[in-house]
Amino acid sequence: MNELTSEVSSVAHVIQLAVAPVFLLAGVGALLGVLTNRLARVVDRFHALERDLAEKPSDDYRQKAQATIISLARRARLIHWAIILCTVCDLLICLVIAALFVGAELHVELPSTIAGLFIAAMLALIAGLVCFLREIALATSVIESLDQSVSSFDAGR
């Protein structure tokens, strides 16, 4: 009976250790939701521009639309990489949790493996967040350039 209590206690301890990574999984999952929504909006805007280009063949509009399409393509690429990196982070966190349980069940110490997986997960998350920040910078730079164009147009009146 004492051995069963010890095993239950051991599993309970592993579950306690796994709680923090599970919260991290939830946070990165929410970030993935934000990223996929942003990607969907970029793709929708891209398709709308393609339709408009087919309907409005003026050279001025075509040049502006092409510049916007290039910007959207850059943004989509950055969001794509952010999604990949955040997904890798989540997968690595899952491996950390699995390693915690496998180590406890097999009575094997895996601190280096767990630490390495966790560090790799954090590096993937950092890289994903950097891609996300870069995408946001691209999106806002388009808005700022439009704001400057409108301001200079208003000043010319």
C-alpha positions, 0 to 999 in steps of 0.5 A: 500500500505504501508503494502505491501511495508513493507512485500516486504521489510521484504522478501527482508531482509530475502533474504539478510540474506539467501545469506550467507548460500546459498554460504555456500551450494555451497561451501559444494556442491563443497566439496561433489563433490571432496569427491565423486570423491575421493571415486570413485577413491578408489572404482575403485582401489579396483576393479582393485586390486580384478581383479589383485588378481584373475589373479596374485596368487603369495604370494608376490603380494597377501600380498601387494594387501591385505595391499593395500585393507585394506588401501583402505577400511579405506580410503573409510570409512573415505570418506563415513563419510565425505560425510555423515557429509557434507551432514548433514551440507548442510541439516542443512543449508537448514533448517536454510534458511527455518527457516529464511523464515518461521519466517519472514512469520509467524512473529515468532522470531526463533533466538535460532533455527536458531543459533542452526541449524547453529552451528550444521551445522558447527560442521558437517562440521568440523567433515566432514573436519576432516574425509577428512584430515584423509583420505588424511593423509592415502593416503599420508602415503601410498605414503611416505612408497612406496617412502621410500621403493624405496629409500632404494632399490636404496641405496642397489644398 
